[in-house]
Amino acid sequence: MTEPVLGNVIEEIVSGLVRFLLHGNEYQTFCHCKVCELDIIAITLNTLPPKYVTTKDSRDAAFQQLNTPENIEMINKQIIRAIHIVGRNPRHENEPSSV
């Protein structure tokens, strides 16, 4: 038996989608610094119900259950909302990064 771990599958999905969206054509000029990225993820996660799991099998099952076009569309809407919030109120101290 493998060592149990605690993980939030929603967090995994949101993190991947945020990275994907920020590096897409639509958000090329948006800041890509770690502070802005993490703020977007945090704001998004605060609007979604968590899905915690403790095994790889339960993670895989939850991922399959959540990885539907309807759920991804709903998550993307929350991410885009968070991107606009962070864009209006960035917390980074340095100049925004486009890399």
C-alpha positions as a Markdown table, in Angstrom:
| # | Residue | x | y | z |
|---|---|---|---|---|
| 1 | Met | 0.0 | 0.0 | 0.0 |
| 2 | Thr | 1.2 | 3.5 | -0.9 |
| 3 | Glu | 1.6 | 6.3 | 1.7 |
| 4 | Pro | -1.6 | 8.3 | 1.9 |
| 5 | Val | -1.4 | 11.9 | 1.0 |
| 6 | Leu | -3.9 | 14.8 | 1.2 |
| 7 | Gly | -4.6 | 16.7 | -2.0 |
| 8 | Asn | -7.3 | 18.9 | -3.4 |
| 9 | Val | -8.1 | 17.9 | -7.0 |
| 10 | Ile | -9.8 | 21.2 | -7.7 |
| 11 | Glu | -6.6 | 23.0 | -6.8 |
| 12 | Glu | -4.7 | 20.8 | -9.2 |
| 13 | Ile | -7.1 | 21.6 | -12.0 |
| 14 | Val | -7.3 | 25.3 | -11.3 |
| 15 | Ser | -3.5 | 25.6 | -11.2 |
| 16 | Gly | -3.1 | 24.0 | -14.5 |
| 17 | Leu | -5.9 | 26.0 | -16.2 |
| 18 | Val | -4.5 | 29.3 | -14.8 |
| 19 | Arg | -1.0 | 28.5 | -16.2 |
| 20 | Phe | -2.6 | 27.5 | -19.5 |
| 21 | Leu | -4.8 | 30.7 | -19.8 |
| 22 | Leu | -2.1 | 33.1 | -18.7 |
| 23 | His | 0.3 | 31.8 | -21.4 |
| 24 | Gly | -2.3 | 31.8 | -24.1 |
| 25 | Asn | -2.9 | 34.6 | -26.7 |
| 26 | Glu | -5.6 | 36.4 | -24.8 |
| 27 | Tyr | -3.5 | 37.2 | -21.8 |
| 28 | Gln | -0.1 | 37.8 | -23.3 |
| 29 | Thr | 0.2 | 41.3 | -21.8 |
| 30 | Phe | -1.0 | 40.2 | -18.4 |
| 31 | Cys | 1.6 | 40.0 | -15.6 |
| 32 | His | 2.9 | 36.4 | -15.3 |
| 33 | Cys | 4.7 | 36.9 | -12.0 |
| 34 | Lys | 4.3 | 34.2 | -9.3 |
| 35 | Val | 2.4 | 36.6 | -7.0 |
| 36 | Cys | -0.3 | 37.4 | -9.6 |
| 37 | Glu | -0.5 | 33.7 | -10.6 |
| 38 | Leu | -1.0 | 32.6 | -7.0 |
| 39 | Asp | -3.5 | 35.4 | -6.3 |
| 40 | Ile | -5.6 | 34.3 | -9.3 |
| 41 | Ile | -5.5 | 30.7 | -8.1 |
| 42 | Ala | -6.4 | 31.7 | -4.5 |
| 43 | Ile | -9.3 | 33.9 | -5.6 |
| 44 | Thr | -10.6 | 31.1 | -7.9 |
| 45 | Leu | -10.3 | 28.4 | -5.3 |
| 46 | Asn | -12.2 | 30.5 | -2.8 |
| 47 | Thr | -15.2 | 30.4 | -5.2 |
| 48 | Leu | -15.2 | 26.7 | -5.8 |
| 49 | Pro | -16.0 | 23.7 | -3.6 |
| 50 | Pro | -12.9 | 21.7 | -2.7 |
| 51 | Lys | -12.5 | 18.0 | -3.6 |
| 52 | Tyr | -10.0 | 16.5 | -1.2 |
| 53 | Val | -8.6 | 13.0 | -1.7 |
| 54 | Thr | -6.1 | 10.8 | 0.1 |
| 55 | Thr | -5.0 | 8.2 | -2.4 |
| 56 | Lys | -3.9 | 8.1 | -6.0 |
| 57 | Asp | -6.9 | 6.1 | -7.0 |
| 58 | Ser | -9.3 | 8.5 | -5.4 |
| 59 | Arg | -7.4 | 11.4 | -7.1 |
| 60 | Asp | -7.7 | 9.7 | -10.5 |
| 61 | Ala | -11.5 | 9.1 | -10.0 |
| 62 | Ala | -12.1 | 12.6 | -8.8 |
| 63 | Phe | -10.1 | 14.1 | -11.7 |
| 64 | Gln | -12.2 | 12.1 | -14.2 |
| 65 | Gln | -15.4 | 13.1 | -12.5 |
| 66 | Leu | -14.4 | 16.8 | -12.5 |
| 67 | Asn | -12.8 | 17.0 | -15.9 |
| 68 | Thr | -15.9 | 17.5 | -17.9 |
| 69 | Pro | -16.6 | 20.3 | -20.4 |
| 70 | Glu | -19.3 | 21.8 | -18.1 |
| 71 | Asn | -17.0 | 21.8 | -15.1 |
| 72 | Ile | -14.1 | 23.2 | -17.0 |
| 73 | Glu | -16.3 | 26.0 | -18.4 |
| 74 | Met | -17.5 | 26.9 | -14.9 |
| 75 | Ile | -13.9 | 26.8 | -13.6 |
| 76 | Asn | -12.7 | 28.9 | -16.5 |
| 77 | Lys | -15.4 | 31.6 | -15.8 |
| 78 | Gln | -14.1 | 31.8 | -12.2 |
| 79 | Ile | -10.5 | 32.0 | -13.4 |
| 80 | Ile | -11.3 | 34.8 | -15.8 |
| 81 | Arg | -13.1 | 36.7 | -13.1 |
| 82 | Ala | -10.1 | 36.3 | -10.8 |
| 83 | Ile | -7.7 | 37.5 | -13.6 |
| 84 | His | -9.7 | 40.7 | -13.9 |
| 85 | Ile | -9.7 | 41.2 | -10.2 |
| 86 | Val | -5.9 | 40.7 | -10.0 |
| 87 | Gly | -5.4 | 42.9 | -13.1 |
| 88 | Arg | -7.2 | 45.8 | -11.4 |
| 89 | Asn | -5.5 | 45.3 | -8.1 |
| 90 | Pro | -2.0 | 43.6 | -8.5 |
| 91 | Arg | -0.1 | 43.0 | -5.3 |
| 92 | His | 3.4 | 42.5 | -6.8 |
| 93 | Glu | 6.0 | 45.0 | -5.7 |
| 94 | Asn | 8.1 | 45.0 | -8.9 |
| 95 | Glu | 7.2 | 45.9 | -12.4 |
| 96 | Pro | 4.9 | 43.3 | -14.0 |
| 97 | Ser | 6.5 | 40.4 | -15.7 |
| 98 | Ser | 5.5 | 39.3 | -19.2 |
| 99 | Val | 7.7 | 36.2 | -19.1 |
